[in-house]
């Protein structure tokens, strides 16, 4: 699902980087809560429930912290230098100190302050791992218990021990439930992440061979330059078709055919480099793309794949099984030429089958750029420059007539 572009005001408040925007939104929300808390606290000052000087000090502490964390979250400079988890833990500890201090100065209405602790801890449930949430829960309980003990010792009239024990029991129940919920949410989040990962694999990978599928390889080509640091700016493309694959399926069964596809994928994957592309194009057809290389390099790669297939005994599938392939090779100058290059490789693959299979044909576009109206037709048309048998002893190299 696409999101509407951020408005100028949103970019001003939250920035342009996704992580920066998320942090800034959450920090600004926290700052708004601090402001609301300051209003409520000032109301209690007017009611005579809180000492004005203590209230001003706490409000200054709260708003200064909220503003500081918003500035850090909004800063693009800090995005790459402060991890989200670190920022969240610091915000949590700051809020816990503020709430514990508020409990110490609020007086008769202090029980309501404990509910704010729940709000703070619920935020961590959706951001932090359960272990960190448990540690923060323990720190929150420890701070409140220390304040309760201190006030009970120094001001037993306003902080009677029975009331403090009741408040502590409420706090333990509330935060204990929050901690238990964090564990469940973490498990759900983990399962959701696993499912999203699986869906991503299913959407981009061929389930049988594990190779990229057609859509995924097209997406990857759009996201990177054709050239790179290798030779020139061209890319060599090959469409490879396993010879007589239908016969293998019909005579040996689909399980044997599936194993042949997997073994070809393994052999091809072993011969390409990390930034090369290998995809199952459809059925028994595969695409190999080598960015920054020329057709001759790709043809050498195909020969090595042939050697691997010959060296990979197929006797466990069928004693007499021998796997060969035909390939059409073309070059591609840029992404705009990709579809045309695929068409040229496909036409060359057809020629490879026409010349007897088990061979490579290289295609070149017909030079016909003078008439712009005929450019598309000219690019799609091909002439086979060379036909390279993969077993020279059984067939001779042929040139296109």
Buried (B, 14 or more C-beta within 10 A) or exposed (E): EEEEEBEEEBEEBBBEEEBBBBBBBBBBEBBEBBEEBBEEBBEBBEEEBBBEEBBBEBBEBBBEBBBBBBEBBBBEEBBEEBEBEEBBBBBBBBBBBBBBBBBBBBBEBBBEBBEBBBEBBBBBBEBBBBEBBBBBBEBBBEBBBEBBBEBBEEEEEEBEEEBBEEBBEBBBEBBEEBBEBBBEBBEEEEEEEEEEEEEEEEEBBBEEBEBBBBEBBBEBBEEEEBBBEBEEBBBBBBBBBBBBBEEBBEEBEEEBBEBBBBBBBBBBBEBBEEEBBBBBBEEBBBBBBBBBBBBEBBBEBBBBBBEBBBEEEBEEBBEEBEBBBBBBBBBBBEBEBBBBBBBBBBBBBBBBBEBBBBBBBBBBBBEEEEEEEEEEEBBBBBBBBBBBBBEEEEBEEBEBE
